[in-house]
Amino acid sequence: MFKYIIRRLIQSIPTFFGITVLAFLLMTATPGGPAGALSFANPQGGVAERERIEARLGLNDPIYVQYLRWLIGDDWMRRDTDGDGLADTSVLIALDSDGDGVNDPPGMREGVLRGDFGLAQNNRDVLDVLIERLPPTLELGIAALLIGAILGILIGILAALNRGGLFDNFSRVLAVVINAVPNFWLGLLLLYFLSFQLEIFPLSGRCATTLDDACPPIYERLEYMVLPVVILSAGLIAGYSRFMRASMLDVIGQDYIRTARSKGLPDRTIWFRHGMRNALIPIATFIGPALTGLLGGAVITEQIFNYPGVGLVTFQAFTQRDYNIVMAVTIYASVATILGFLLSDILYGLIDPRIRY
């Protein structure tokens, strides 16, 4: 299994760099670009202000130089041969980002591969912003994934074992309805009835506002998580239950199930020990990518419930054209996608050892 995981990680390296190239090209092709977003804050500067920003960001360099600086930093572009702390003018590419006629000191950027995503528009380090907002997103994502997977698999098994019955028909209709209703509309309905009308759950936020701005432990603020988790897990329950039902119906018709039944094994052993394990193989395909799907869904859910996670800061970055945060979230989502598919491959090997070979 260890060699299998290492081989899959090596295979994912070209995918990751392909994503970085595509994301960087899309950012540079955006109308206005980073310089336009920054010069918008000072519209009186005109063309001179925009040219100064482009020089500071290195946007006048060739596109491959910009990409390498963004990816691996600019250490490779600088030399300090006389020990004065300034890059010499005889370097391969001299950097003068502030236009003062003197090359910048070395070590200005380390690149995204070393965790340097630059500064956000509020002059905070982008990585610090994402790390600060990651715990709320993980709270919602992990809770929704566990609830969605457990309930979806159990409902799918029970629906398959009672094929054509009342529970089977009800679960299938409910799954179609949940998939048809958009998340934002379902979230607004729950907010209106359960929070505004009945006042059962709080309207928004992650915890009660305090002077020290610190949230209590998670078990003391579960009421703030109920509605967002319901929205995120509803689609997972509907999807997993339908796929699990179809997979279970295919499995229980196999010869080895009939053989187990003819041996007199209890029904619980047949369904959950012999049937469920083989029926879980298709489900493993969806559990891994669900990690990224939860991040994409969290953008809408966290915006509706004003939950201070990565999704909310991503939405704000898009509206404010904060390119550094947008690019950092893109890399974060791509890594989550790669790890999600790796998780699916590992689950394949755990469920059916033959797949490892």
C-alpha angles and dihedrals in degrees: 000000000000092000089046092055093046091051092051091048091052090050090054095058096081089046092055094050090046089055092050091052093048094045093049093049091050091051093051090047092054111115108260094005124206092314091056091050093051096042089051088071089060106035091167092067094075123181094338092057092049092049091050091052091047090052092048092050093044093240091144091067122094114281094249091053091051091050094049092047090051093045105040104010130245101280090107090057096056136074130180106190099161098047096238093126094249129104110252121241090238094068121119092256118009116212122215103162098163097047096236094128093251125101115246121257114267123264098043095139130023098186133239092279087068095044098263108133094159127238129317121232089267088059093249122131109265094222091053090052093052094044089051092052097040100083094061091049092048090050092056096037098049093044092048093046094050094045093043095048097043097044094038093053094045093047091048092051093048091046091052093048090050096042112177092010130121095267092048094051094043094050093048093050092045091050091053092048093050092049091049096052113079116238095237092053093048090048093051091049092052091047092051098047104030100033108025102031104028097023092216096134131028117265098235147334135069100262141348115295113258135179094248091046092227123137120225122238116299095254089061095055104039090126089069092054100047100083097040091048091048091054094047096044097043094075092045092051092049094048098043093046093054095046092043091051092052093045093047092050089054093049099047089059093059123110096245090058091053089047091052090049092049090054089061098248115164116264092241091057092047096049102038103030104035104019105037097050093057092040090056093067095085090042090058087065091066102037095069099049088043087079090068092038090058090054091051092047091046090065089068098034096048090048092053095047095033089236108171099231138120091281093059094047089048091054091049091048091054093050092046094042092237096169097184092058092043092053092045091052089048091055091044091052092047092052090047090051093050092047090046093056089044088054089052090052091050091049089051090056093046094049096042115018090196090072091066090068 
